[in-house]
Amino acid sequence: MSTKIVIIGAGSGFGGRLSIDIMATEALKDATICLCDIHEGRLDKVYRYVKRTVERHNLPTKIVASTDRRALLAGADFVVTSISVGGGAYYGFPYSAEVGIPRKYGIDQSVADTTSVGAVFRFLRTGPVQQQILDDVGDLCPGALVLNHTNPMCMLSWLHLVKSNLRYVGLCHGIQWTSSELAKKVGVPVEEITYNVAGINHLAWFLEIKHKGKDLYPLIRKTLADPEKRKGEEVRYEIMKQFGYFCTESNRHDSEYMPYFRRTPELMKQFKLESRTVPDKPHEREWTKQTGLSDEEQAAAATLQRSNEYTTRIIEAVLTNVPYAFNGNVLNRGLITNLPDGCCVEAPCLVDAYGIHPCHVGDLPPQLAALNRTNVNVHELGVRAVLEQSREHAFHACAVDPVAAATLPLHTIREMFDELWKAEEDAGLLEWFNPKHKGPLPERCAE
């Protein structure tokens, strides 16, 4: 019986890329890939692309597509989530409101999908809907392993892990990308380095990074003196210079998790940061062409080569019982001992046929834990807002955001919050918080 993998949010483009990863994995070539998206047009485009790729490479992989996830979930072994609720993930409304309304009040966000005012509202509209998906998983395939790629990763993972008993892990590619960039900066092959990374999603720390057992930090710190090496990484280099360690994700992401970089136009200019422009439609990116989202109707993947995403390697480890090491987003049950117990952390994990095994880290260097805790405060209050259906906790989450707190007085944060709440409430995106609401939440997609 072939492995059944359901990809929810397949029309985002991620469905195509992940399908190629599945077909490029020997243990998964005879899998059944179930593509699900509520946007019929995008779903059909990805389905046809993946189907053509199967035919081109003469594979036994089976491809199924449906807008009805419940029709696909029964008997699934693995469920991958990568969704956007209410509109495009990074274009159009409501993302435009989550960036534009805070900016009107003086808060300039770079990404607004992790720890920020915009990220809180992304979570408020996304968390309850994605939890409905996990409830269906619990009903139709309770033994499946859920692999989440939806942001905001920390808040969603925290919510799902306390609201369900499913096997679950949250996945990101910031660690793979950052390790590759650091290897390039010091001129060593990325496949030859080893590292120990821990913290929280999008703000985890390279506690160690080595090349053939030799510490690479002396070489990395030497690049502080090279303007070309620092170019485009001014924020992360400043963090390393002042706090001692390099962090994950990207320059613009990390600029909005601390109050040091985006508070004033002068600071943004100093660190070469730009304001976010929110397009009405998605930009065409090279990776979307590879996933079938171009107009080339006859396109198919010419080669089958895995990306650096963890997903298929985790699935492979479960099926083959050959352990695989990765970093996952899990609950902090004694893993990072100077971060709050029960919060969501990004920690080293092993996976095999028996599931995900998070690894003990111990204390982070105290200055790093202190930086993480300011973000965990936002995550905790955001999660409490959804768990308790509390508008006030949603406000509290915005009020303790490091950039908001450093930029605005409380009464202005309240004014901004109320305006953003009304914009999304009027659009029907905050029905979870309506005490009169009963029944399932609407699942909207962007046209």
N, C-alpha and C positions, 0 to 999 in steps of 0.2 A: 504494500500500500504506500503510495507516494506521499511525501511530506506536503502538507497544505499550509500555504503562507498567504495570509490576507493582508493587503496593503490598503489602509483606509486614508484617503487623501491622495490617492494615486495620481489624480489629475494635476497636482501641484508641480509635477516635473520630477519629484523625488521617486515616484512610482516607476518611471522609466529607468532611472539610474539604478535603483535597487534591483529591478528585474534583470538588468544586465549583470549585476553582481551575482545574483542567484544563478543565472545561466553559466557564469564563468567559474562556478564552484562545482567541482567534480561530484561531491556528495549530494548536490541539489539539482543536478541537471534533469532528473525525472520528476521534479517537484510540480505541484499544481499551484500556480500563481493566481490569486484572486484579486483583481483590481477593483477598488471601490471608490467612487466619488459622487457627490450629489450634483456636480456640474456635468451634464450629459455630453456636452461638446468636448470638453477637455478629456473626459474619461475615454470617449471614443477615439480621440487622436492618440492617446497613449496606448490604448489597447491595440490599435492597428499597427503602431510602431513595434510594440513588443511581439505581436503575432508575426509580423514580417521578419523580425530578427530570428525567431524560432525556426521559421521556414528556411531562411537563408543559411542557417548553420545546421539544418537537419537534426534538430534536437528533439528529445522525447518530452520536453517541458510542455505542460498543459496550461493554457491561458483562459481565464474566465473573467468576465467583467459584469458589474451590476451597480446600479445606484442604490440598491437595497442591501445594506450591510448584513442584516439578519439572514438574508438568503444565502450569504457567503460564509458566515461565521461558524455554522454547525460543523463540529469535528475539526476545526482549525488547530494546527499545532503551534503556530506562531502568528501573532497579530502585530502589525507595524502601524503606528499612528503618526501622521504628519498632516495636520489640518489647519485651516484658518476659518474662524467663525465670524460671520457678518460681512466679510469683504476680503479683498486681497491682503495677503500677509504684509506687504510693504508698498502698497499703492492704493489710491482711492480711499473712500470712507469705509470703516471708522479710523483707519490708521492716520489719515490726514488730520482728524480731530485730536488724536492722541499725541501728535507732534505739534500741530498748529495752535491748539488752545493753550497748552503750557508755554509755548514760545511767546504768545501774546502777553503773558504775565512775566516774561523774563527768564524762563527756564528753557534752555536750548539743549535738546536731546539729540543724540547721534543715531541711535538705533531704536530705542524704546521698546525692547522686547525681553528685558531681563530683570533689572532693578531700577525703576524710575516711575514717575507718575504714569507715563504711557504704558509701561509694562504692567502696572497694577490693573489698569483698565483692560488691557489685553487679557489678563488672567480672569478678571470678573466676567468677561463675555465668553471666554473659552473654557474655563475650568468646569462649570456645570454641564456644558454640552459634551465635552470629551468624557466626563464622568458617565454620562448616559451611554456612551460607546462602551466603556469598560463594564458597565452594568449588563449590557448585552453579551459581552464576552463571558462574564460570570454565569449568565443564563445558558448560553449555547455552546461554549467551549471552555469550561472552567479550568481545565488543565493546561491551557495555552500559555505560552510565555509572551507577555506584552513588551514590545520594544518601542519606546516613545521617542519621537524626534520633534515634537511640537514645543514651541516656546510660549511662555516663560518656563524653562525647564525645571528650575528649583520649586517654584510654587505648584506647578502641575504635578510633579512627582510626589511632593509632600502630600498634596490633596489625595491623589490616587492611592498612595500607600497606606493612608489611614482610613480611606473610605471603602477599600476592597481588600479581599484576601488573595488576589491574583498574584501570580509570579510576574514581576514587573521590574524593569530597569529603564532609566532615562539615558539617552545617548546623544553625544555631541561630537564634533570633529575638531574642536579648538585645540586639543592637546596634540593630535596628529599634525595639524597644520603648523602650530607653534614650534614643535620639535623639528620639523622639516626646515623652517625658517632659521632657527638657531644653528642647525647643522650647516646650512649654507653660509651663514655669517662667519663661522670659524673654519670653514673649508674641510669638513669631514663628511663622509657618506652617511646619510640619515639612517640607513639600515645597520650601521655599525655602532650607533649610540644606544645607550640605555638610560632610563630616567625613572625617578620616583616623583609623582605629581599628586597633590591632594589639595583640597580646599572646597570651593563651591563652584557650580557651573558658571563658566565665563570669567571666573576669578579664582582659578586654582593656581598653585605655585609649583614651580620646578624646584623641589627641595634638593634634588640631586640630578645632575646630568653628566654622563660620562662617555668617553670614547675608549673602548677596549680597557675599561677599568680606571682610566685616568680622568680626574675631575676636569670638566670643561669650563667651569665658572671663571677661572683666571683668564682664559682666552676670551670668554664672552664679555667680561668686565673691561678688557683691553679695548674692545670695540666701542666703548663709550667715547673714546677720543677720536673716533673716525666719523666725521659728519655724514659720509656716504652710507655707512652701516646704520647710522641712527635715522636716516631719512625715511619718513613714513612711520617711524616707530618712536617718535619723540616722547609720547606719553609713557609707553612701557619701559623705555630706557630711564626716564625720570623716576618711575616707581622703583626700578631695580637700584638706581643710584641712591635713593633715599631710604628704601626699606630692605635692600639686600638681596632680593630674589626676583627672577623674571616670572611674569604671570601669563596665563593663557588667554586665548581668544584673539583680540585684535586691538590696534591702537584706538580706533574710534569707539569700540565697545567699552574698553576700560576707562575711557575718558569720562563716562557718565556714571561710574560706580563710586566715585570719590569726589569731594568738593573742590579739588585743586586745579581743575583744568577747563571747565566750561562755565564758570560762574560769571565771568565778565568777557566782553569782546576782546579786551587786551590779553587775557589769559588764552583765549582761543587762538588769537593771532600768534602768540608766543609759541604755542604747541602745534601750530599749523593745522588747526581744526576748522572744519567748515560746518555750516548749518545744514541740516537734513532737508533735501528737496523731495517732496512726495509727489510722484507722477500720478496721473489719472489712470494710466495703464501700465502693466509691467514692462520693464526694459527687456529687450531681447538679449539674452546672455549666451555665451558660447556653450555653457553646460546645458542650457535648455534645448539647444539644437541636438545635443547628444541624447536627449531623452524623448525625442519625437515631437517636441512642441514647436517645430518650425513648419513652414508651408510646403516642405518637400514631401509630398504625399507618398513617394516611393522609398523614402529613407528607411534604412535599417542599420543597426550597429555593424560596422565592418569587422570589428574585432571584439572578442569577449575578454575583457580585462577588468579585474576588480578595482574599485575605487578604494580609498583609505577609510571608508566607513566601517565601523565595527560590526554592523548588523549581521552580515552573512557569516562572518567568522564566529560570532556567538552561536548562530544557528548550527553551523558546522560542528562546533565543539559539543553542543548538546547531542547531536545525532551520532557523532563518532566516539564520544567520551575521551577525546584528546583535549586536555585542558588548554584554554586560551586566556591570556592575561589582557585586560583592558581597564579603562577607567569608566565607571558608571555612576549614575545619580541614584542614590539609595538613602534610606533613613540612617541617621547617625546613631547607631546603637553601640556606643563605646568605641567607635572607629577613630574619630578625631576628638581627642579627649578635652581640648580646650575650646570646642564649639558646642553649642547647646545640644543636649541629648534630644533626639527625636526630630531635629531639623533635617533638611535635605543637604547632603554633601556629595561632592564628586570625589570618589576615592578609588584606589586600585581594587580590582575584583578579579577573581578567577571564575571561569565557567566550565562545566563539564556536564555529563549526562544527568547529574543530580541537581543542576541549577546554578544560580548565581551565588558566589561566595565572596562577599565583601571582606577586605583585608584590614587588619588593625594598623593604624598609622601612629597613634600617640599624639602628643602635643605638636601643633605647628609652632614655629617661632612666634613669640607672643605678639609681635607687631603685625604679623600676617593674620593671625587669628582675630586681632582687634579690627583690622580692615574688613575681614569677612563678616564679623558680627554686626557691623553697621548695615550690611546687606541682608543678613538673616533676619534682622528686626523687621524689615519691609516684607520679607517673604512670610514670616509668621503671622503678621497682621493681615496680609492679603489672604492667606489660607483660612484664618479665623473668620474673615469677612464672608467667605463662601460657606464654610462649615456652619456658621451661625446665622447666615443670611442677614448680615449686619452691614448696613450702609456706613455706620460710624466707624467700624473697624477698617472699612475701605478707605475712609478719610484718614484714619490714623496711619495706615500704611503709606499714603502719599505724604503725610506730614513729617514722617521720620526718614523719608528718602534723603540721602546725604546731600544731593544737589539742591533739592527743593528747600531743605532746611537751611542750607547755607545762603540761599538766594532770596527767599521771601519770608515776611513775617506770617505768623499763623493765620491771621484774619484774611490775608491775601491768598494763602494756600487754600483756605476754605472757599473763597470766592471762585478760584480757578476750578477746584474740585466740583463745586455745584454746577458750574457751566458745562464741564465735561460730562458729568453724570446726566444732566438734562439732554445733552446731545445724543448720548447713547441710549438713554431711557426712551426718548422720543422715537428712536429708530427700532425699538423693541429688542434691544440687545441685552437688557438687564432684567428680563422677566423673572429670573431666579429670585430677585430681591423684592418682587411684588407680592405682598402677603395674600392677595386675592388670586394669584396664579395657581392653577392646578393642571396636572397632566404634563406631558413631555414638552421640553423646550423646543422652539423652532430652530431649525438648522439651516441657516442662510448661506448662500455662496455668492461669490462675486461674478458678475457677468463680464 
